[in-house]
Protein backbone atom coordinates (compact mmCIF):
# COMPACT_ATOMS: atom_id res chain seq x y z
CA UNK A 1 0.00 0.00 0.00
CA UNK A 2 1.36 3.41 -0.97
CA UNK A 3 1.30 6.23 1.56
CA UNK A 4 0.64 9.77 0.36
CA UNK A 5 2.97 11.98 2.39
CA UNK A 6 1.13 15.11 1.32
CA UNK A 7 -2.17 13.86 2.78
CA UNK A 8 -0.98 11.88 5.82
CA UNK A 9 -0.67 13.76 9.10
CA UNK A 10 0.45 12.79 12.58
CA UNK A 11 -0.89 14.29 15.80
CA UNK A 12 0.40 13.43 19.25
CA UNK A 13 -2.36 14.01 21.79
CA UNK A 14 -1.34 14.88 25.31
CA UNK A 15 1.12 17.13 27.11
CA UNK A 16 3.38 19.32 24.96
CA UNK A 17 6.48 17.95 26.70
CA UNK A 18 5.57 14.44 25.51
CA UNK A 19 5.21 15.41 21.86
CA UNK A 20 8.42 17.43 21.74
CA UNK A 21 10.52 14.39 22.73
CA UNK A 22 9.13 12.04 20.07
CA UNK A 23 10.98 11.70 16.76
CA UNK A 24 9.26 12.52 13.47
CA UNK A 25 8.15 9.49 11.41
CA UNK A 26 10.36 9.20 8.32
CA UNK A 27 10.62 6.90 5.31
CA UNK A 28 12.95 6.94 2.38
CA UNK A 29 10.24 8.67 0.30
CA UNK A 30 9.59 11.44 2.83
CA UNK A 31 8.36 12.22 6.32
CA UNK A 32 4.92 12.57 7.85
CA UNK A 33 3.95 16.10 8.91
CA UNK A 34 3.17 16.59 12.61
CA UNK A 35 0.19 18.86 13.28
CA UNK A 36 -1.39 20.27 16.44
CA UNK A 37 -4.98 20.09 15.14
CA UNK A 38 -6.93 18.61 12.24
CA UNK A 39 -10.46 17.96 11.03
CA UNK A 40 -11.83 14.42 11.20
CA UNK A 41 -15.43 13.62 10.21
CA UNK A 42 -16.48 17.25 10.68
CA UNK A 43 -14.94 17.56 14.14
CA UNK A 44 -11.87 19.73 14.70
CA UNK A 45 -9.51 17.93 17.09
CA UNK A 46 -6.72 19.59 19.12
CA UNK A 47 -3.64 17.91 20.52
CA UNK A 48 -4.39 19.42 23.94
CA UNK A 49 -7.98 18.03 24.00
CA UNK A 50 -9.58 21.50 23.91
CA UNK A 51 -12.68 22.51 21.94
CA UNK A 52 -11.15 25.83 20.87
CA UNK A 53 -10.52 25.09 17.17
CA UNK A 54 -13.87 23.31 16.73
CA UNK A 55 -15.87 26.10 18.36
CA UNK A 56 -13.93 28.68 16.32
CA UNK A 57 -14.66 26.85 13.04
CA UNK A 58 -18.37 26.40 13.76
CA UNK A 59 -18.70 30.00 14.95
CA UNK A 60 -17.04 31.25 11.79
CA UNK A 61 -19.39 29.15 9.66
CA UNK A 62 -22.44 30.39 11.59
CA UNK A 63 -21.31 34.01 11.18
CA UNK A 64 -21.17 33.59 7.41
CA UNK A 65 -24.66 32.09 7.41
CA UNK A 66 -26.01 34.89 9.63
CA UNK A 67 -24.66 37.41 7.14
CA UNK A 68 -26.57 35.63 4.38
CA UNK A 69 -29.71 35.77 6.55
CA UNK A 70 -29.18 39.53 6.89
CA UNK A 71 -28.90 39.83 3.10
CA UNK A 72 -32.14 37.88 2.68
CA UNK A 73 -33.88 40.23 5.11
CA UNK A 74 -32.62 43.28 3.18
CA UNK A 75 -33.94 41.71 -0.03
CA UNK A 76 -37.43 41.63 1.46
CA UNK A 77 -37.85 37.90 2.06
CA UNK A 78 -40.93 37.24 4.25
CA UNK A 79 -40.39 36.65 7.98
CA UNK A 80 -41.70 33.05 7.84
CA UNK A 81 -39.09 32.12 5.22
CA UNK A 82 -36.33 33.85 7.20
CA UNK A 83 -37.32 31.80 10.25
CA UNK A 84 -37.29 28.61 8.16
CA UNK A 85 -33.80 29.47 6.84
CA UNK A 86 -32.57 30.08 10.40
CA UNK A 87 -34.01 26.82 11.74
CA UNK A 88 -32.76 24.76 8.78
CA UNK A 89 -29.34 26.25 8.05
CA UNK A 90 -27.99 28.28 10.97
CA UNK A 91 -29.27 26.60 14.12
CA UNK A 92 -28.21 22.93 13.60
CA UNK A 93 -24.41 23.46 13.73
CA UNK A 94 -24.76 25.74 16.76
CA UNK A 95 -27.00 23.21 18.51
CA UNK A 96 -24.36 20.51 18.00
CA UNK A 97 -21.80 22.62 19.83
CA UNK A 98 -24.20 23.30 22.68
CA UNK A 99 -25.15 19.63 23.06
CA UNK A 100 -21.47 18.58 22.92
CA UNK A 101 -20.52 21.07 25.63
CA UNK A 102 -23.43 20.00 27.85
CA UNK A 103 -22.55 16.31 27.36
CA UNK A 104 -18.91 16.93 28.28
CA UNK A 105 -19.91 18.78 31.47
CA UNK A 106 -22.21 15.96 32.64
C-alpha positions, 0 to 999 in steps of 0.5 A: 500500500502506498502512503501519500505523504502530502495527505498523511498527518500525525498528531500526538495528543497529550502534554506538549512535553511528551510530543516534543521528545518524540521523533518525526516518522520518516521513510525513504520517500519522505516524512509525515507532517506533525500537526497540532490540530486537524479535522476528522469527520467534521470535528476539529480535534486539538492535541491538547484536547480542547474545543477551541478550534472546533468552536472557532470553526463552527462560529465562523461558519455560523457568522457567514450564514447569519450574514446571508440571513441579513442579506435575505432580510434586506432583499425583502424575504418574508419573515416566515421564510427567514425563520425557516432558513434560520431553523434549517441552516444556521441553528443545527451546527450551533446546537451541536456545539451546545449539546457537545458542551453540555454532554462533556460537562455531565 
